[in-house]
Amino acid sequence: MALFDTDVVIVGAGPTGLLLAGDLAARGVACMIVDRELRGSKLTRAFVVHARTLEQLDARGVADELIDTGATFGTMSLFGNLELDMSLLRSRFPFLLCTPQYNTERVLENRASRLGVEVMRGVEVVGLRQDADGVDVSMRVDGTIHSRRAKFVVGADGVRSVVRDALGVPFLGRSAVDSVMLADVRLRRPPTQELALNTGAEGFCFIAPFGDGRYRIIAWDRRRQLPSSAPVTLQEVSDITRSVMGSDLGLHDVRWLTRFHSDERQVPSYRVGRAFLAGDAAHVHSPAGGQGMNTGLQDAANLGWKLAAAVQGWAPDGLLDTYHAERHPVGSMIVRLSGRLLTTALARTRRDRLARATLPVVVNRFPPAARRLREAISGLAISYSAPRGAHPLVGRRVPDVLLTGESSRLYEALRDGRFVLLAPADEPAATGSLLPARVRHATPRSARLPSMLVRPDGYVAWASTAADPATRVLGLRSALAEWCGLPPESSVTGPVGTRLSG
């Protein structure tokens, strides 16, 4: 029998790796998280947290803690005269949260630490080798190479992923835009819009508050296309801000200036044997829409419970493969969405300039178009494919349903990491102690909802409106076999209302 140093090695202590480590530890899975940097950065690229991400953090009990670190905004402005009303989102979090990425990392690292996870910093992964039973990860610590054996490894180590390179996985795509400038500054005259994005013939400028008196400026000057290595001056940022916004808003007291190029890339497979890729190691895209960190965190939310199931030995056949099957299409969609927003903002061609002029008219005039755009940007529209003949809700996100009993809301009930069967108190398959330990029963306050089996990541695994109790039990039995690893012949035995094993 193979001897393992840990169950899962996570490479990268950014938001994606930290959330995943916490999820594994919460389920009793031994994991180690390593990062080549000696200390966490106090600088940040990501700063927007969307509604669906906050829902995932709520299911871990840390959403309110993160919200307290930043500023919330009910509107999002695009291209000057297009304003999305995020307060109309059907979520407990109908807003955008602006907070520096290091706040998200701190909240998630504190959670992981409370659950017994230690972040090992200054550890550089230099290679890995996997076989049928596990993965050997080679690490350099203080100049010495060590090897650690794990059942699985996850590369959450960013756009220059060592894990991705070690696996030989191509990072397919293209460079989308060069010479984008970032500046963290103070403003003497803050913009009137909460989140200000404007474009012009010279380029574009986006301004967002961090909530601590500082502002993030993301700017692109069509007239000054310099390499990413070229230093940025405050005067450059001031010039393009004045050109696009009509004023430089009295920017001063700069904390950070940098220049970067934005790529649109994605790996063809999120899984290679016992190795997985998540976050920027799997996909990168333009900063338009603030999707990067959010997509990575949702990768981790999808993968964590599935890895735990595999380690604990109850994962149904093919469960780990659903990580790629579900998250790769989402990554592709995000690359397209953010790319389309960036292309519209840059307006390099006549067609793009027409799109930029037309989009606000369409969105402002037709509420369904506005709803689709804000739900796409917020992540609430994300859903996973369902088998033919399944209930229409299968694969879709579940809102924060109000419950009776100890947990007043669904996302409170999800905090112990189990599946949740939403069904009336007298549902035959949920009566007494009939459900397996990894499924809990909760009763919605509304009697109008169908019976639903909700996955640990807040998506519907099974739903039924069948009037016949026996039909509902058979459907639930099949779902438990597919998602919870319970044999169909023993998940439910005997007549309706008898014990569910497991």
Secondary structure, DSSP 8 states (H G I E B T S, - for coil): ----SEEEEEE--SHHHHHHHHHHHHTT--EEEEESSSS--S--S--EE-HHHHHHHHTTT-HHHHHTTSEEESEEEETTTEEEEGGGSSSS--SEEE--HHHHHHHHHHHHHHTT--EEESEEEEEEEE-SS-EEEEEEETTEEEEEEEEEEEE---TT-HHHHHHT---EEEEEEEEEEEEEEEESS--SSSSEEEEETTEEEEEEE-SSS-EEEEEEETT----TTS---HHHHHHHHHHHHSS-TTEEEEEEEEEEEEEEEE-S-SEETTEEE-GGGTEE--STTS-HHHHHHHHHHHHHHHHHHHHHT---TTTTHHHHHHHHHHHHHHHHHHHHHHHHHH--SHHHHHHHHHHHHHHHH-HHHHHHHHHHHHTTT-B----TT--TTTTBB----BBSSS-SBHHHHGGGS-EEEE--TT-GGGSTT-S-TTEEEE-BS-TTS-EEEE-TTSBEEEEE--S-HHHHHHHHHHHHHHHH---HHHHB-SSTT--B--
